[in-house]
Amino acid sequence: MYDFNESDLVASLDVLADLCNRESIPYDAIEYMIGEITYGGRVTEEMDFRTLRCSLKMFLNKDINFKSDYK
């Protein structure tokens, strides 16, 4: 069990708000800042870290902007 808290969520939402208000959304930067810094810094097991990164890749990619049926 990892000690994620509300401040992690708030920091992630701030990153999203800042980086998504640009002409071109930097998905790699969002993934790095949320996955590596905000949440990834608390994850200690390698497989948990890989799971975190894979989950982020499913939700943070260019397809979410262009496909109305993206799931």
CHARMM internal coordinates of N, CA and C (Angstrom, degrees):
IC EDIT
DIST 1 N 1 CA 1.4466
DIST 1 CA 1 C 1.5350
ANGL 1 N 1 CA 1 C 107.90
DIST 1 C 2 N 1.3180
ANGL 1 CA 1 C 2 N 115.39
DIHE 1 N 1 CA 1 C 2 N 130.92
DIST 2 N 2 CA 1.4629
ANGL 1 C 2 N 2 CA 120.50
DIHE 1 CA 1 C 2 N 2 CA -179.57
DIST 2 CA 2 C 1.5248
ANGL 2 N 2 CA 2 C 109.57
DIHE 1 C 2 N 2 CA 2 C -103.22
DIST 2 C 3 N 1.2949
ANGL 2 CA 2 C 3 N 114.90
DIHE 2 N 2 CA 2 C 3 N 152.36
DIST 3 N 3 CA 1.4624
ANGL 2 C 3 N 3 CA 121.83
DIHE 2 CA 2 C 3 N 3 CA -175.05
DIST 3 CA 3 C 1.5307
ANGL 3 N 3 CA 3 C 110.96
DIHE 2 C 3 N 3 CA 3 C -91.55
DIST 3 C 4 N 1.3532
ANGL 3 CA 3 C 4 N 116.34
DIHE 3 N 3 CA 3 C 4 N 62.94
DIST 4 N 4 CA 1.4547
ANGL 3 C 4 N 4 CA 120.26
DIHE 3 CA 3 C 4 N 4 CA 174.12
DIST 4 CA 4 C 1.5204
ANGL 4 N 4 CA 4 C 107.63
DIHE 3 C 4 N 4 CA 4 C -78.66
DIST 4 C 5 N 1.3166
ANGL 4 CA 4 C 5 N 116.63
DIHE 4 N 4 CA 4 C 5 N 146.76
DIST 5 N 5 CA 1.4580
ANGL 4 C 5 N 5 CA 118.69
DIHE 4 CA 4 C 5 N 5 CA -179.51
DIST 5 CA 5 C 1.5262
ANGL 5 N 5 CA 5 C 110.41
DIHE 4 C 5 N 5 CA 5 C -140.39
DIST 5 C 6 N 1.2892
ANGL 5 CA 5 C 6 N 115.84
DIHE 5 N 5 CA 5 C 6 N -179.21
DIST 6 N 6 CA 1.4678
ANGL 5 C 6 N 6 CA 120.65
DIHE 5 CA 5 C 6 N 6 CA -176.55
DIST 6 CA 6 C 1.5251
ANGL 6 N 6 CA 6 C 112.54
DIHE 5 C 6 N 6 CA 6 C -62.89
DIST 6 C 7 N 1.3148
ANGL 6 CA 6 C 7 N 117.05
DIHE 6 N 6 CA 6 C 7 N -32.61
DIST 7 N 7 CA 1.4696
ANGL 6 C 7 N 7 CA 118.77
DIHE 6 CA 6 C 7 N 7 CA 179.33
DIST 7 CA 7 C 1.5307
ANGL 7 N 7 CA 7 C 111.22
DIHE 6 C 7 N 7 CA 7 C -65.67
DIST 7 C 8 N 1.3428
ANGL 7 CA 7 C 8 N 118.59
DIHE 7 N 7 CA 7 C 8 N -29.25
DIST 8 N 8 CA 1.4625
ANGL 7 C 8 N 8 CA 121.15
DIHE 7 CA 7 C 8 N 8 CA 174.18
DIST 8 CA 8 C 1.5249
ANGL 8 N 8 CA 8 C 110.42
DIHE 7 C 8 N 8 CA 8 C -64.42
DIST 8 C 9 N 1.3192
ANGL 8 CA 8 C 9 N 115.79
DIHE 8 N 8 CA 8 C 9 N -43.53
DIST 9 N 9 CA 1.4617
ANGL 8 C 9 N 9 CA 120.58
DIHE 8 CA 8 C 9 N 9 CA 178.41
DIST 9 CA 9 C 1.5238
ANGL 9 N 9 CA 9 C 110.75
DIHE 8 C 9 N 9 CA 9 C -64.21
DIST 9 C 10 N 1.3137
ANGL 9 CA 9 C 10 N 117.53
DIHE 9 N 9 CA 9 C 10 N -45.24
DIST 10 N 10 CA 1.4640
ANGL 9 C 10 N 10 CA 121.85
DIHE 9 CA 9 C 10 N 10 CA -179.54
DIST 10 CA 10 C 1.5297
ANGL 10 N 10 CA 10 C 110.30
DIHE 9 C 10 N 10 CA 10 C -61.76
DIST 10 C 11 N 1.3254
ANGL 10 CA 10 C 11 N 116.88
DIHE 10 N 10 CA 10 C 11 N -43.33
DIST 11 N 11 CA 1.4695
ANGL 10 C 11 N 11 CA 120.53
DIHE 10 CA 10 C 11 N 11 CA 178.47
DIST 11 CA 11 C 1.5250
ANGL 11 N 11 CA 11 C 110.81
DIHE 10 C 11 N 11 CA 11 C -62.42
DIST 11 C 12 N 1.3270
ANGL 11 CA 11 C 12 N 117.00
DIHE 11 N 11 CA 11 C 12 N -41.01
DIST 12 N 12 CA 1.4597
ANGL 11 C 12 N 12 CA 120.74
DIHE 11 CA 11 C 12 N 12 CA 178.97
DIST 12 CA 12 C 1.5248
ANGL 12 N 12 CA 12 C 111.53
DIHE 11 C 12 N 12 CA 12 C -65.83
DIST 12 C 13 N 1.3060
ANGL 12 CA 12 C 13 N 117.07
DIHE 12 N 12 CA 12 C 13 N -41.33
DIST 13 N 13 CA 1.4682
ANGL 12 C 13 N 13 CA 120.57
DIHE 12 CA 12 C 13 N 13 CA 177.72
DIST 13 CA 13 C 1.5229
ANGL 13 N 13 CA 13 C 111.45
DIHE 12 C 13 N 13 CA 13 C -65.48
DIST 13 C 14 N 1.3258
ANGL 13 CA 13 C 14 N 117.34
DIHE 13 N 13 CA 13 C 14 N -36.06
DIST 14 N 14 CA 1.4687
ANGL 13 C 14 N 14 CA 120.94
DIHE 13 CA 13 C 14 N 14 CA 176.10
DIST 14 CA 14 C 1.5210
ANGL 14 N 14 CA 14 C 111.07
DIHE 13 C 14 N 14 CA 14 C -64.30
DIST 14 C 15 N 1.3266
ANGL 14 CA 14 C 15 N 116.85
DIHE 14 N 14 CA 14 C 15 N -41.86
DIST 15 N 15 CA 1.4681
ANGL 14 C 15 N 15 CA 121.18
DIHE 14 CA 14 C 15 N 15 CA 177.18
DIST 15 CA 15 C 1.5221
ANGL 15 N 15 CA 15 C 109.57
DIHE 14 C 15 N 15 CA 15 C -61.35
DIST 15 C 16 N 1.3312
ANGL 15 CA 15 C 16 N 116.64
DIHE 15 N 15 CA 15 C 16 N -47.61
DIST 16 N 16 CA 1.4678
ANGL 15 C 16 N 16 CA 120.36
DIHE 15 CA 15 C 16 N 16 CA 179.31
DIST 16 CA 16 C 1.5213
ANGL 16 N 16 CA 16 C 111.55
DIHE 15 C 16 N 16 CA 16 C -59.80
DIST 16 C 17 N 1.3144
ANGL 16 CA 16 C 17 N 116.66
DIHE 16 N 16 CA 16 C 17 N -45.27
DIST 17 N 17 CA 1.4692
ANGL 16 C 17 N 17 CA 120.24
DIHE 16 CA 16 C 17 N 17 CA -178.82
DIST 17 CA 17 C 1.5199
ANGL 17 N 17 CA 17 C 110.92
DIHE 16 C 17 N 17 CA 17 C -61.85
DIST 17 C 18 N 1.3160
ANGL 17 CA 17 C 18 N 116.39
DIHE 17 N 17 CA 17 C 18 N -41.72
DIST 18 N 18 CA 1.4593
ANGL 17 C 18 N 18 CA 120.27
DIHE 17 CA 17 C 18 N 18 CA -178.24
DIST 18 CA 18 C 1.5301
ANGL 18 N 18 CA 18 C 111.71
DIHE 17 C 18 N 18 CA 18 C -70.40
DIST 18 C 19 N 1.3182
ANGL 18 CA 18 C 19 N 117.38
DIHE 18 N 18 CA 18 C 19 N -48.79
DIST 19 N 19 CA 1.4573
ANGL 18 C 19 N 19 CA 120.56
DIHE 18 CA 18 C 19 N 19 CA -173.24
DIST 19 CA 19 C 1.5271
ANGL 19 N 19 CA 19 C 113.66
DIHE 18 C 19 N 19 CA 19 C -80.58
DIST 19 C 20 N 1.3196
ANGL 19 CA 19 C 20 N 118.05
DIHE 19 N 19 CA 19 C 20 N -20.69
DIST 20 N 20 CA 1.4677
ANGL 19 C 20 N 20 CA 119.68
DIHE 19 CA 19 C 20 N 20 CA 178.92
DIST 20 CA 20 C 1.5179
ANGL 20 N 20 CA 20 C 112.79
DIHE 19 C 20 N 20 CA 20 C -85.57
DIST 20 C 21 N 1.3008
ANGL 20 CA 20 C 21 N 117.46
DIHE 20 N 20 CA 20 C 21 N -7.16
DIST 21 N 21 CA 1.4641
ANGL 20 C 21 N 21 CA 121.39
DIHE 20 CA 20 C 21 N 21 CA 178.07
DIST 21 CA 21 C 1.5211
ANGL 21 N 21 CA 21 C 111.32
DIHE 20 C 21 N 21 CA 21 C -93.16
DIST 21 C 22 N 1.2994
ANGL 21 CA 21 C 22 N 117.51
DIHE 21 N 21 CA 21 C 22 N 32.86
DIST 22 N 22 CA 1.4616
ANGL 21 C 22 N 22 CA 122.93
DIHE 21 CA 21 C 22 N 22 CA -179.37
DIST 22 CA 22 C 1.5196
ANGL 22 N 22 CA 22 C 109.45
DIHE 21 C 22 N 22 CA 22 C -116.41
DIST 22 C 23 N 1.3048
ANGL 22 CA 22 C 23 N 114.54
DIHE 22 N 22 CA 22 C 23 N 164.77
DIST 23 N 23 CA 1.4698
ANGL 22 C 23 N 23 CA 120.29
DIHE 22 CA 22 C 23 N 23 CA 178.36
DIST 23 CA 23 C 1.5265
ANGL 23 N 23 CA 23 C 111.07
DIHE 22 C 23 N 23 CA 23 C -58.86
DIST 23 C 24 N 1.3051
ANGL 23 CA 23 C 24 N 116.42
DIHE 23 N 23 CA 23 C 24 N -46.27
DIST 24 N 24 CA 1.4555
ANGL 23 C 24 N 24 CA 122.87
DIHE 23 CA 23 C 24 N 24 CA 179.36
DIST 24 CA 24 C 1.5307
ANGL 24 N 24 CA 24 C 108.25
DIHE 23 C 24 N 24 CA 24 C -121.27
DIST 24 C 25 N 1.3000
ANGL 24 CA 24 C 25 N 117.30
DIHE 24 N 24 CA 24 C 25 N 123.43
DIST 25 N 25 CA 1.4652
ANGL 24 C 25 N 25 CA 120.83
DIHE 24 CA 24 C 25 N 25 CA -176.16
DIST 25 CA 25 C 1.5248
ANGL 25 N 25 CA 25 C 109.61
DIHE 24 C 25 N 25 CA 25 C -78.33
DIST 25 C 26 N 1.3394
ANGL 25 CA 25 C 26 N 117.97
DIHE 25 N 25 CA 25 C 26 N 122.70
DIST 26 N 26 CA 1.4679
ANGL 25 C 26 N 26 CA 121.61
DIHE 25 CA 25 C 26 N 26 CA -179.70
DIST 26 CA 26 C 1.5341
ANGL 26 N 26 CA 26 C 111.69
DIHE 25 C 26 N 26 CA 26 C -85.58
DIST 26 C 27 N 1.3245
ANGL 26 CA 26 C 27 N 115.99
DIHE 26 N 26 CA 26 C 27 N 82.79
DIST 27 N 27 CA 1.4623
ANGL 26 C 27 N 27 CA 120.43
DIHE 26 CA 26 C 27 N 27 CA -175.44
DIST 27 CA 27 C 1.5268
ANGL 27 N 27 CA 27 C 112.55
DIHE 26 C 27 N 27 CA 27 C -58.95
DIST 27 C 28 N 1.3239
ANGL 27 CA 27 C 28 N 116.81
DIHE 27 N 27 CA 27 C 28 N -38.08
DIST 28 N 28 CA 1.4686
ANGL 27 C 28 N 28 CA 119.59
DIHE 27 CA 27 C 28 N 28 CA 179.03
DIST 28 CA 28 C 1.5221
ANGL 28 N 28 CA 28 C 111.15
DIHE 27 C 28 N 28 CA 28 C -62.43
DIST 28 C 29 N 1.3251
ANGL 28 CA 28 C 29 N 116.69
DIHE 28 N 28 CA 28 C 29 N -40.34
DIST 29 N 29 CA 1.4697
ANGL 28 C 29 N 29 CA 120.49
DIHE 28 CA 28 C 29 N 29 CA 179.45
DIST 29 CA 29 C 1.5276
ANGL 29 N 29 CA 29 C 110.80
DIHE 28 C 29 N 29 CA 29 C -67.62
DIST 29 C 30 N 1.3213
ANGL 29 CA 29 C 30 N 116.85
DIHE 29 N 29 CA 29 C 30 N -40.60
DIST 30 N 30 CA 1.4673
ANGL 29 C 30 N 30 CA 120.32
DIHE 29 CA 29 C 30 N 30 CA 178.39
DIST 30 CA 30 C 1.5239
ANGL 30 N 30 CA 30 C 109.73
DIHE 29 C 30 N 30 CA 30 C -63.16
DIST 30 C 31 N 1.3246
ANGL 30 CA 30 C 31 N 115.89
DIHE 30 N 30 CA 30 C 31 N -46.72
DIST 31 N 31 CA 1.4640
ANGL 30 C 31 N 31 CA 120.15
DIHE 30 CA 30 C 31 N 31 CA 179.66
DIST 31 CA 31 C 1.5287
ANGL 31 N 31 CA 31 C 111.02
DIHE 30 C 31 N 31 CA 31 C -60.05
DIST 31 C 32 N 1.3235
ANGL 31 CA 31 C 32 N 116.39
DIHE 31 N 31 CA 31 C 32 N -42.11
DIST 32 N 32 CA 1.4662
ANGL 31 C 32 N 32 CA 119.61
DIHE 31 CA 31 C 32 N 32 CA -179.67
DIST 32 CA 32 C 1.5281
ANGL 32 N 32 CA 32 C 111.49
DIHE 31 C 32 N 32 CA 32 C -66.20
DIST 32 C 33 N 1.3107
ANGL 32 CA 32 C 33 N 116.37
DIHE 32 N 32 CA 32 C 33 N -47.61
DIST 33 N 33 CA 1.4671
ANGL 32 C 33 N 33 CA 119.45
DIHE 32 CA 32 C 33 N 33 CA -176.09
DIST 33 CA 33 C 1.5255
ANGL 33 N 33 CA 33 C 112.17
DIHE 32 C 33 N 33 CA 33 C -65.93
DIST 33 C 34 N 1.3294
ANGL 33 CA 33 C 34 N 116.68
DIHE 33 N 33 CA 33 C 34 N -39.26
DIST 34 N 34 CA 1.4654
ANGL 33 C 34 N 34 CA 118.92
DIHE 33 CA 33 C 34 N 34 CA -179.93
DIST 34 CA 34 C 1.5338
ANGL 34 N 34 CA 34 C 110.77
DIHE 33 C 34 N 34 CA 34 C -82.54
DIST 34 C 35 N 1.3261
ANGL 34 CA 34 C 35 N 116.92
DIHE 34 N 34 CA 34 C 35 N -47.03
DIST 35 N 35 CA 1.4541
ANGL 34 C 35 N 35 CA 120.89
DIHE 34 CA 34 C 35 N 35 CA -174.99
DIST 35 CA 35 C 1.5110
ANGL 35 N 35 CA 35 C 115.34
DIHE 34 C 35 N 35 CA 35 C -75.61
DIST 35 C 36 N 1.3180
ANGL 35 CA 35 C 36 N 116.72
DIHE 35 N 35 CA 35 C 36 N -36.89
DIST 36 N 36 CA 1.4666
ANGL 35 C 36 N 36 CA 120.11
DIHE 35 CA 35 C 36 N 36 CA -177.63
DIST 36 CA 36 C 1.5218
ANGL 36 N 36 CA 36 C 112.28
DIHE 35 C 36 N 36 CA 36 C -92.55
DIST 36 C 37 N 1.3107
ANGL 36 CA 36 C 37 N 116.54
DIHE 36 N 36 CA 36 C 37 N -42.35
DIST 37 N 37 CA 1.4603
ANGL 36 C 37 N 37 CA 119.34
DIHE 36 CA 36 C 37 N 37 CA -172.06
DIST 37 CA 37 C 1.5235
ANGL 37 N 37 CA 37 C 112.02
DIHE 36 C 37 N 37 CA 37 C -92.97
DIST 37 C 38 N 1.3315
ANGL 37 CA 37 C 38 N 117.09
DIHE 37 N 37 CA 37 C 38 N -59.09
DIST 38 N 38 CA 1.4618
ANGL 37 C 38 N 38 CA 119.65
DIHE 37 CA 37 C 38 N 38 CA -173.08
DIST 38 CA 38 C 1.5249
ANGL 38 N 38 CA 38 C 112.78
DIHE 37 C 38 N 38 CA 38 C -67.39
DIST 38 C 39 N 1.3271
ANGL 38 CA 38 C 39 N 116.95
DIHE 38 N 38 CA 38 C 39 N -56.79
DIST 39 N 39 CA 1.4630
ANGL 38 C 39 N 39 CA 119.87
DIHE 38 CA 38 C 39 N 39 CA -177.58
DIST 39 CA 39 C 1.5246
ANGL 39 N 39 CA 39 C 111.82
DIHE 38 C 39 N 39 CA 39 C -96.64
DIST 39 C 40 N 1.3130
ANGL 39 CA 39 C 40 N 117.02
DIHE 39 N 39 CA 39 C 40 N -40.05
DIST 40 N 40 CA 1.4638
ANGL 39 C 40 N 40 CA 120.77
DIHE 39 CA 39 C 40 N 40 CA -176.21
DIST 40 CA 40 C 1.5150
ANGL 40 N 40 CA 40 C 113.94
DIHE 39 C 40 N 40 CA 40 C -60.74
DIST 40 C 41 N 1.3118
ANGL 40 CA 40 C 41 N 117.73
DIHE 40 N 40 CA 40 C 41 N -27.23
DIST 41 N 41 CA 1.4546
ANGL 40 C 41 N 41 CA 120.75
DIHE 40 CA 40 C 41 N 41 CA 179.29
DIST 41 CA 41 C 1.5205
ANGL 41 N 41 CA 41 C 113.50
DIHE 40 C 41 N 41 CA 41 C -66.92
DIST 41 C 42 N 1.3064
ANGL 41 CA 41 C 42 N 116.58
DIHE 41 N 41 CA 41 C 42 N -17.82
DIST 42 N 42 CA 1.4696
ANGL 41 C 42 N 42 CA 120.88
DIHE 41 CA 41 C 42 N 42 CA 179.65
DIST 42 CA 42 C 1.5294
ANGL 42 N 42 CA 42 C 112.60
DIHE 41 C 42 N 42 CA 42 C -97.28
DIST 42 C 43 N 1.3175
ANGL 42 CA 42 C 43 N 117.11
DIHE 42 N 42 CA 42 C 43 N -16.97
DIST 43 N 43 CA 1.4673
ANGL 42 C 43 N 43 CA 121.61
DIHE 42 CA 42 C 43 N 43 CA -176.53
DIST 43 CA 43 C 1.5248
ANGL 43 N 43 CA 43 C 109.29
DIHE 42 C 43 N 43 CA 43 C -82.66
DIST 43 C 44 N 1.3249
ANGL 43 CA 43 C 44 N 116.19
DIHE 43 N 43 CA 43 C 44 N 127.49
DIST 44 N 44 CA 1.4605
ANGL 43 C 44 N 44 CA 120.31
DIHE 43 CA 43 C 44 N 44 CA -175.47
DIST 44 CA 44 C 1.5225
ANGL 44 N 44 CA 44 C 113.72
DIHE 43 C 44 N 44 CA 44 C -108.02
DIST 44 C 45 N 1.3113
ANGL 44 CA 44 C 45 N 118.56
DIHE 44 N 44 CA 44 C 45 N -22.23
DIST 45 N 45 CA 1.4647
ANGL 44 C 45 N 45 CA 122.14
DIHE 44 CA 44 C 45 N 45 CA -178.69
DIST 45 CA 45 C 1.5300
ANGL 45 N 45 CA 45 C 109.67
DIHE 44 C 45 N 45 CA 45 C -92.90
DIST 45 C 46 N 1.3302
ANGL 45 CA 45 C 46 N 116.81
DIHE 45 N 45 CA 45 C 46 N 133.61
DIST 46 N 46 CA 1.4612
ANGL 45 C 46 N 46 CA 121.82
DIHE 45 CA 45 C 46 N 46 CA -176.83
DIST 46 CA 46 C 1.5295
ANGL 46 N 46 CA 46 C 112.78
DIHE 45 C 46 N 46 CA 46 C -58.57
DIST 46 C 47 N 1.3183
ANGL 46 CA 46 C 47 N 117.80
DIHE 46 N 46 CA 46 C 47 N -44.76
DIST 47 N 47 CA 1.4659
ANGL 46 C 47 N 47 CA 119.90
DIHE 46 CA 46 C 47 N 47 CA -178.73
DIST 47 CA 47 C 1.5334
ANGL 47 N 47 CA 47 C 111.33
DIHE 46 C 47 N 47 CA 47 C -68.19
DIST 47 C 48 N 1.3104
ANGL 47 CA 47 C 48 N 117.97
DIHE 47 N 47 CA 47 C 48 N -33.20
DIST 48 N 48 CA 1.4632
ANGL 47 C 48 N 48 CA 120.95
DIHE 47 CA 47 C 48 N 48 CA 175.37
DIST 48 CA 48 C 1.5255
ANGL 48 N 48 CA 48 C 109.95
DIHE 47 C 48 N 48 CA 48 C -65.70
DIST 48 C 49 N 1.3279
ANGL 48 CA 48 C 49 N 115.86
DIHE 48 N 48 CA 48 C 49 N -40.30
DIST 49 N 49 CA 1.4622
ANGL 48 C 49 N 49 CA 120.60
DIHE 48 CA 48 C 49 N 49 CA 179.20
DIST 49 CA 49 C 1.5311
ANGL 49 N 49 CA 49 C 109.97
DIHE 48 C 49 N 49 CA 49 C -64.80
DIST 49 C 50 N 1.3188
ANGL 49 CA 49 C 50 N 117.27
DIHE 49 N 49 CA 49 C 50 N -42.38
DIST 50 N 50 CA 1.4588
ANGL 49 C 50 N 50 CA 120.72
DIHE 49 CA 49 C 50 N 50 CA 178.46
DIST 50 CA 50 C 1.5256
ANGL 50 N 50 CA 50 C 110.79
DIHE 49 C 50 N 50 CA 50 C -63.38
DIST 50 C 51 N 1.3263
ANGL 50 CA 50 C 51 N 116.26
DIHE 50 N 50 CA 50 C 51 N -39.88
DIST 51 N 51 CA 1.4660
ANGL 50 C 51 N 51 CA 120.64
DIHE 50 CA 50 C 51 N 51 CA 178.09
DIST 51 CA 51 C 1.5292
ANGL 51 N 51 CA 51 C 110.67
DIHE 50 C 51 N 51 CA 51 C -62.94
DIST 51 C 52 N 1.3150
ANGL 51 CA 51 C 52 N 115.92
DIHE 51 N 51 CA 51 C 52 N -43.18
DIST 52 N 52 CA 1.4648
ANGL 51 C 52 N 52 CA 120.78
DIHE 51 CA 51 C 52 N 52 CA 177.36
DIST 52 CA 52 C 1.5250
ANGL 52 N 52 CA 52 C 110.78
DIHE 51 C 52 N 52 CA 52 C -58.48
DIST 52 C 53 N 1.3230
ANGL 52 CA 52 C 53 N 116.82
DIHE 52 N 52 CA 52 C 53 N -48.54
DIST 53 N 53 CA 1.4733
ANGL 52 C 53 N 53 CA 120.56
DIHE 52 CA 52 C 53 N 53 CA -178.83
DIST 53 CA 53 C 1.5279
ANGL 53 N 53 CA 53 C 111.62
DIHE 52 C 53 N 53 CA 53 C -64.42
DIST 53 C 54 N 1.3293
ANGL 53 CA 53 C 54 N 117.66
DIHE 53 N 53 CA 53 C 54 N -41.43
DIST 54 N 54 CA 1.4692
ANGL 53 C 54 N 54 CA 120.46
DIHE 53 CA 53 C 54 N 54 CA 178.94
DIST 54 CA 54 C 1.5239
ANGL 54 N 54 CA 54 C 111.21
DIHE 53 C 54 N 54 CA 54 C -64.56
DIST 54 C 55 N 1.3118
ANGL 54 CA 54 C 55 N 116.64
DIHE 54 N 54 CA 54 C 55 N -39.34
DIST 55 N 55 CA 1.4684
ANGL 54 C 55 N 55 CA 120.22
DIHE 54 CA 54 C 55 N 55 CA 178.32
DIST 55 CA 55 C 1.5183
ANGL 55 N 55 CA 55 C 110.72
DIHE 54 C 55 N 55 CA 55 C -63.89
DIST 55 C 56 N 1.3144
ANGL 55 CA 55 C 56 N 116.84
DIHE 55 N 55 CA 55 C 56 N -42.69
DIST 56 N 56 CA 1.4647
ANGL 55 C 56 N 56 CA 120.15
DIHE 55 CA 55 C 56 N 56 CA 178.84
DIST 56 CA 56 C 1.5197
ANGL 56 N 56 CA 56 C 111.37
DIHE 55 C 56 N 56 CA 56 C -62.98
DIST 56 C 57 N 1.3280
ANGL 56 CA 56 C 57 N 117.45
DIHE 56 N 56 CA 56 C 57 N -39.34
DIST 57 N 57 CA 1.4650
ANGL 56 C 57 N 57 CA 120.51
DIHE 56 CA 56 C 57 N 57 CA 179.92
DIST 57 CA 57 C 1.5315
ANGL 57 N 57 CA 57 C 111.38
DIHE 56 C 57 N 57 CA 57 C -62.54
DIST 57 C 58 N 1.3333
ANGL 57 CA 57 C 58 N 117.50
DIHE 57 N 57 CA 57 C 58 N -30.88
DIST 58 N 58 CA 1.4656
ANGL 57 C 58 N 58 CA 120.11
DIHE 57 CA 57 C 58 N 58 CA 178.57
DIST 58 CA 58 C 1.5286
ANGL 58 N 58 CA 58 C 111.38
DIHE 57 C 58 N 58 CA 58 C -70.51
DIST 58 C 59 N 1.3232
ANGL 58 CA 58 C 59 N 117.36
DIHE 58 N 58 CA 58 C 59 N -31.84
DIST 59 N 59 CA 1.4617
ANGL 58 C 59 N 59 CA 120.79
DIHE 58 CA 58 C 59 N 59 CA -174.98
DIST 59 CA 59 C 1.5204
ANGL 59 N 59 CA 59 C 114.18
DIHE 58 C 59 N 59 CA 59 C -101.53
DIST 59 C 60 N 1.3182
ANGL 59 CA 59 C 60 N 117.11
DIHE 59 N 59 CA 59 C 60 N -21.28
DIST 60 N 60 CA 1.4656
ANGL 59 C 60 N 60 CA 121.15
DIHE 59 CA 59 C 60 N 60 CA -178.16
DIST 60 CA 60 C 1.5214
ANGL 60 N 60 CA 60 C 110.01
DIHE 59 C 60 N 60 CA 60 C -114.39
DIST 60 C 61 N 1.3197
ANGL 60 CA 60 C 61 N 115.73
DIHE 60 N 60 CA 60 C 61 N 82.47
DIST 61 N 61 CA 1.4583
ANGL 60 C 61 N 61 CA 120.31
DIHE 60 CA 60 C 61 N 61 CA 176.96
DIST 61 CA 61 C 1.5211
ANGL 61 N 61 CA 61 C 108.93
DIHE 60 C 61 N 61 CA 61 C -152.73
DIST 61 C 62 N 1.3182
ANGL 61 CA 61 C 62 N 115.78
DIHE 61 N 61 CA 61 C 62 N 165.45
DIST 62 N 62 CA 1.4682
ANGL 61 C 62 N 62 CA 120.62
DIHE 61 CA 61 C 62 N 62 CA -173.83
DIST 62 CA 62 C 1.5243
ANGL 62 N 62 CA 62 C 113.61
DIHE 61 C 62 N 62 CA 62 C -63.22
DIST 62 C 63 N 1.3233
ANGL 62 CA 62 C 63 N 118.00
DIHE 62 N 62 CA 62 C 63 N -22.41
DIST 63 N 63 CA 1.4642
ANGL 62 C 63 N 63 CA 120.32
DIHE 62 CA 62 C 63 N 63 CA -179.28
DIST 63 CA 63 C 1.5243
ANGL 63 N 63 CA 63 C 113.04
DIHE 62 C 63 N 63 CA 63 C -64.30
DIST 63 C 64 N 1.3222
ANGL 63 CA 63 C 64 N 117.95
DIHE 63 N 63 CA 63 C 64 N -26.67
DIST 64 N 64 CA 1.4635
ANGL 63 C 64 N 64 CA 118.99
DIHE 63 CA 63 C 64 N 64 CA -178.88
DIST 64 CA 64 C 1.5244
ANGL 64 N 64 CA 64 C 111.84
DIHE 63 C 64 N 64 CA 64 C -66.75
DIST 64 C 65 N 1.3394
ANGL 64 CA 64 C 65 N 117.45
DIHE 64 N 64 CA 64 C 65 N -21.48
DIST 65 N 65 CA 1.4663
ANGL 64 C 65 N 65 CA 120.91
DIHE 64 CA 64 C 65 N 65 CA 179.07
DIST 65 CA 65 C 1.5131
ANGL 65 N 65 CA 65 C 113.34
DIHE 64 C 65 N 65 CA 65 C -83.76
DIST 65 C 66 N 1.3121
ANGL 65 CA 65 C 66 N 116.63
DIHE 65 N 65 CA 65 C 66 N -28.30
DIST 66 N 66 CA 1.4521
ANGL 65 C 66 N 66 CA 119.52
DIHE 65 CA 65 C 66 N 66 CA -168.32
DIST 66 CA 66 C 1.5151
ANGL 66 N 66 CA 66 C 115.25
DIHE 65 C 66 N 66 CA 66 C -111.65
DIST 66 C 67 N 1.2958
ANGL 66 CA 66 C 67 N 118.72
DIHE 66 N 66 CA 66 C 67 N -9.98
DIST 67 N 67 CA 1.4528
ANGL 66 C 67 N 67 CA 121.18
DIHE 66 CA 66 C 67 N 67 CA -179.19
DIST 67 CA 67 C 1.5199
ANGL 67 N 67 CA 67 C 110.30
DIHE 66 C 67 N 67 CA 67 C -115.71
DIST 67 C 68 N 1.3192
ANGL 67 CA 67 C 68 N 115.83
DIHE 67 N 67 CA 67 C 68 N 113.29
DIST 68 N 68 CA 1.4708
ANGL 67 C 68 N 68 CA 118.95
DIHE 67 CA 67 C 68 N 68 CA -177.88
DIST 68 CA 68 C 1.5312
ANGL 68 N 68 CA 68 C 111.86
DIHE 67 C 68 N 68 CA 68 C -68.08
DIST 68 C 69 N 1.3280
ANGL 68 CA 68 C 69 N 116.65
DIHE 68 N 68 CA 68 C 69 N -21.90
DIST 69 N 69 CA 1.4572
ANGL 68 C 69 N 69 CA 120.06
DIHE 68 CA 68 C 69 N 69 CA -179.73
DIST 69 CA 69 C 1.5329
ANGL 69 N 69 CA 69 C 112.63
DIHE 68 C 69 N 69 CA 69 C -101.43
DIST 69 C 70 N 1.3284
ANGL 69 CA 69 C 70 N 117.40
DIHE 69 N 69 CA 69 C 70 N 18.44
DIST 70 N 70 CA 1.4782
ANGL 69 C 70 N 70 CA 120.60
DIHE 69 CA 69 C 70 N 70 CA -178.99
DIST 70 CA 70 C 1.5259
ANGL 70 N 70 CA 70 C 110.44
DIHE 69 C 70 N 70 CA 70 C -62.31
DIST 70 C 71 N 1.3405
ANGL 70 CA 70 C 71 N 115.66
DIHE 70 N 70 CA 70 C 71 N 129.90
DIST 71 N 71 CA 1.4722
ANGL 70 C 71 N 71 CA 120.40
DIHE 70 CA 70 C 71 N 71 CA 180.00
DIST 71 CA 71 C 1.5068
ANGL 71 N 71 CA 71 C 109.48
DIHE 70 C 71 N 71 CA 71 C -127.72
END
COOR INIT
IC SEED 1 N 1 CA 1 C
IC BUILD
